[in-house]
């Protein structure tokens, strides 16, 4: 882990995707291989691909990792629009 940032007592369900994106941009390090956004109460599907393009690295969230895992467990290898690299690699 190279950097971490929390939100303190702010209710995570009130965070807008733009705020999550700004938070990610503030902690990104050039030497980081990927970004992990940990919180299942963030709406992040709409910003994953945008962040991956800006940062040029994979972005995985709690929700995308959970959805990917559940889909693979039932044999579904479908792509998920907006899901980023996680859903485009076998």
Buried (B, 14 or more C-beta within 10 A) or exposed (E): EEEEEEBEEEEEEEBEBEEBBEBBEEEBEEEBEEBBBEBEEBEBBEBBBBBBEBBEBBBBBBBBBEBBEEBEEEEEEEEBEBBBBBBEEE
